[in-house]
Amino acid sequence: MTIPKNPQNIQNLFDTIALKYDFMNNIISLGLQKEVKSKAIRLLDIKPTGEILDACCGTGDLGIIIKSNFPDTKITGIDFSSKMLEIAKNKNSNINFVFGDITKTLFSSGYFDTITMAFGLRNIPDKEKALKELYRILKINGEFLHLDFGKKNVFNLIFDKFTPLFAKIFCKNPEPYKYLINSKKDFPSPDELIKFFETFGFKLKTRRDFVFGAISAQVFVKI
Ligand SMILES: C[S@@+](CC[C@H](N)C(=O)[O-])C[C@H]1O[C@@H](n2cnc3c(N)ncnc32)[C@H](O)[C@@H]1O
């Protein structure tokens, strides 16, 4: 059985897996996820005292990496899973982790210098609404980093094969991990995503692929 993709189910799913999220992420990515995130943020031109939003921040790693490299930035992480946020808050109290839906935030237009989103968009059924909102709250000339799985190559196949196995071994309820694998299947390729993002007014600045393209980062500028 796969879980129907609607916001309520997604929220419940991440609340359910929150406690094991970091542990499983490290196993599934063979410990690479933090390194990839660290390399991806180097593609950004981060202002030392800039306002930064980590959208769909989950347990907060991306914001925490940025804060450790740029201690004077003001970072906000937003997510609609209170359980994921609880873990993020316990890891770092210098980041403002807030509960909210990225498709309808209360931030002022043009508020953020930089927005990041890692492995988030895939989980949002109304991607247009999310991208319009991200575009609205980003400053003109501000940058948006998008990071997610990329090409369906051998590394992605290994991920798809081993994730259910690891989930069976380490989690009481492996069902949510089936959803995570399925959510990759219908997600657009990086080339398709770039075209899609550009229809909202984002202009591609740079793209970098990791793990032979299994993970892809794209940085866009709001023009
Ligand atoms: C796969 S996790 C990624 C977490 C983190 N960015 C990372 O790289 O580990 C996806 C996150 O997106 C959040 N999410 C999904 N849809 C959302 C929405 N509409 N608004 C806010 N958060 C959302 C989920 O609650 C979950 O924490």
The ligand as an ORCA input file, in Angstrom:
! r2SCAN-3c Opt
* xyz 0 1
  C      12.558     14.777      3.039
  S      12.322     15.979      4.282
  C      13.718     17.034      3.993
  C      14.171     17.718      5.250
  C      15.464     18.511      5.126
  N      15.329     19.612      4.214
  C      16.598     17.617      4.725
  O      17.250     17.915      3.719
  O      16.883     16.648      5.434
  C      10.976     16.919      3.659
  C      10.428     17.918      4.663
  O       9.492     18.763      3.984
  C       8.454     19.093      4.895
  N       7.303     19.573      4.116
  C       6.630     18.929      3.142
  N       5.662     19.717      2.644
  C       5.730     20.898      3.313
  C       5.008     22.111      3.236
  N       3.996     22.282      2.375
  N       5.355     23.138      4.057
  C       6.365     22.970      4.953
  N       7.089     21.840      5.080
  C       6.790     20.812      4.256
  C       8.231     17.790      5.646
  O       7.547     17.986      6.852
  C       9.665     17.283      5.826
  O      10.220     17.701      7.049
*
